[in-house]
């Protein structure tokens, strides 16, 4: 039943943005700035590889493993999972995306791969386009739905229909970004082995 | 009668769609500029993309401002904090471009694009949250 009103007893006091996580994000962003400002190839590569791997794996796992499972759960089970999972994702995803993009740009510049006469320049442009599409899906559809679900769950009587509608949006957009990450893997392995 | 569901189906301007369109123009401008490095991009193209994005954003804000039955309290609560978050994200990216000594013309356009990006994302998130309140 889609318009099930989730039992108010299931609603718990959770934080939409975990305060402890913000400290971790602050440390990671500070370390990223240090890596860029010191121009250390190892540090830049570390942030790009770790950030990129985390981003890709999370998107693939969400899109093809967690998403389909969530789609088959009852609205109350989805709500319970979401309350514990989404606040963490709100901090993790923007941080890993920032690390990947900022460090990736620096890495490409460091290795003279940003230049237009680089022999795989078209592959690089393809990666920009893939990232652009993923950013539009993630920031235009996925993240707003994610935050809206959390706000709905904070209500004394969350509306199951609203949660189901927003979660459907989340599941489909996670699947789309997961599929785009396959393109990222193809492009990045091609660039790394050139 | 489910009042929450009615709230989601009432007549609201297409804020989400316009945010995505505005973001698409600035992201397009950014992709084009970066793909032209080390050569100067066609600034007229980049400028046009940024201006169109700005216009879409302003139309979006104007349409939203006319909405009367809306939970502005929640909207401003959400937009305040998301603006802080995306200001940090955009700030780090601007730092990278400044650090790389990008030409002042390219840098100004990239900063303008990043500011528009940092305004559109919070607007989109805050609107999505507030429309269900």
Boltz contact constraints between the chains, C-beta under 6 A:
constraints:
  - contact:
      token1: [A, 3]
      token2: [B, 2]
      max_distance: 6.0
  - contact:
      token1: [A, 36]
      token2: [B, 96]
      max_distance: 6.0
  - contact:
      token1: [A, 98]
      token2: [B, 89]
      max_distance: 6.0
  - contact:
      token1: [A, 102]
      token2: [B, 92]
      max_distance: 6.0
  - contact:
      token1: [A, 102]
      token2: [B, 96]
      max_distance: 6.0
  - contact:
      token1: [A, 114]
      token2: [B, 37]
      max_distance: 6.0
  - contact:
      token1: [A, 115]
      token2: [B, 38]
      max_distance: 6.0
  - contact:
      token1: [A, 116]
      token2: [B, 39]
      max_distance: 6.0
  - contact:
      token1: [A, 125]
      token2: [B, 35]
      max_distance: 6.0
  - contact:
      token1: [A, 128]
      token2: [B, 31]
      max_distance: 6.0
  - contact:
      token1: [A, 132]
      token2: [B, 27]
      max_distance: 6.0
  - contact:
      token1: [A, 132]
      token2: [B, 31]
      max_distance: 6.0
  - contact:
      token1: [A, 136]
      token2: [B, 20]
      max_distance: 6.0
  - contact:
      token1: [A, 136]
      token2: [B, 24]
      max_distance: 6.0
  - contact:
      token1: [A, 139]
      token2: [B, 121]
      max_distance: 6.0
  - contact:
      token1: [A, 140]
      token2: [B, 20]
      max_distance: 6.0
  - contact:
      token1: [A, 144]
      token2: [B, 124]
      max_distance: 6.0
  - contact:
      token1: [A, 144]
      token2: [B, 125]
      max_distance: 6.0
  - contact:
      token1: [A, 144]
      token2: [B, 128]
      max_distance: 6.0
  - contact:
      token1: [A, 147]
      token2: [B, 125]
      max_distance: 6.0
  - contact:
      token1: [A, 147]
      token2: [B, 129]
      max_distance: 6.0
  - contact:
      token1: [A, 148]
      token2: [B, 128]
      max_distance: 6.0
  - contact:
      token1: [A, 148]
      token2: [B, 129]
      max_distance: 6.0
  - contact:
      token1: [A, 148]
      token2: [B, 132]
      max_distance: 6.0
  - contact:
      token1: [A, 151]
      token2: [B, 129]
      max_distance: 6.0
  - contact:
      token1: [A, 159]
      token2: [B, 4]
      max_distance: 6.0
  - contact:
      token1: [A, 161]
      token2: [B, 5]
      max_distance: 6.0
  - contact:
      token1: [A, 162]
      token2: [B, 4]
      max_distance: 6.0
  - contact:
      token1: [A, 162]
      token2: [B, 132]
      max_distance: 6.0
